[in-house]
Structure formats: structure tokens, C-alpha cells
Amino acid sequence: MGRVRAAVGSAVFFVLAPGVVAGVVPWWLTGWRARALPAWWLPLRVAGVVLVVAGAGVLVHAFARFVAEGLGTPAPVAPTRELVVGGLYRYVRNPMYLAVLAAIVGQALVLGQLVLLPYAAVVAAAFVAFVHGYEEPTLARQFGARYLAYRQAVPGWWPRRHPWPPDRGG
């Protein structure tokens, strides 16, 4: 898959997957209406803005890595040819899933719409099930020892303090 095709496929998948999960569904649940809240909630709203902005930035970065480094898309129907282990993937194996969750939780805080918190928990459970049931076995088959070394060195859900040096293994 060429880079242009990978970029187009990634853009389509971006709209269909995280766009729906972190955008359309929260909008359906809340109408993106902010509740009137007491003044003490302001720091939580600010934290929510930080989470939404950081989540969006991480998503864009991760999708770009799939195109530039992996020569493919995050979509299972058009996977990468190369194992993506650069950028934020040097700190955590699942930055996209964490970014989507950050965007959902951030919206809950910005809007004061706590209905988004149980939704985030359901999404998190679905992500973990998908990663363990499909992604990890598929990547192990596709990339073998290289993926297993990466998986052993880089945590799935809680970032490392220092980036993993892929050239040295651990």
C-alpha cells in the first residue's frame, strides 16, 4: 500500500472509528450541551479541555505514524506492512485507544455530562477485549519475535517513563 493510499484509508478510518466513538456517540448522549455547574467545577472543565486537546493530538500523531512508518492504516482491513513502534508507540502500545478515552472523559468534564463516564468505561472494556482477543494475536503472527520483544518492553496501557529504544530491545 502506497503512502497516499494509506493516508486516504487512514483518514476514512479516522472519521469512521474514533470520529464516531469519541465524537458522534458523545454528541448523541449529550447534545454537547454544557450543564450549569458550580464555580468549583471550573478546574475540572479546564482539565477536560486539556484531555480533549491532548486526545485529539495523540490520535492525529498515531494515525500519521501508521501512514509514515507502517505504510498502512489502523483499520484491520488495511493493516500496516511494518510494525509501528516509533513516536508515542515508544512509550505505550495503545496510544490511540487511550486518546479516544481521554477525549470521551474530557468531554464529560468540559460539559459536566457524567453520563459519558459509564460510556467511557464500556468503550475501555471493548478496547481491552479487542486488543487481547484480536490485535495482540494478529500482530504476534504477523511480526513474530519483533512484536513479542516490543510487547515485553512497552506497556499496553500505562506509558513508560522513558521511550523504548527499539534498536536496543529493552
Sequence and secondary structure as in RCSB ss.txt:
>XXXX:A:sequence
MGRVRAAVGSAVFFVLAPGVVAGVVPWWLTGWRARALPAWWLPLRVAGVVLVVAGAGVLVHAFARFVAEGLGTPA
PVAPTRELVVGGLYRYVRNPMYLAVLAAIVGQALVLGQLVLLPYAAVVAAAFVAFVHGYEEPTLARQFGARYLAY
RQAVPGWWPRRHPWPPDRGG
>XXXX:A:secstr
  HHHHHHHHHHHHHHTHHIIIIIHHHHHHTT      GGGHHHHHHHHHHHHHHHHHHHHHHHHHHHTTSS SS
TTS  SS   SGGGGT S HHHHHHHHHHHHHHHHHT TTHHHHHHHHHHHHHHHIIIIIHHHHHHHHHHHHHHH
HHHS SSS  SS   TTT  
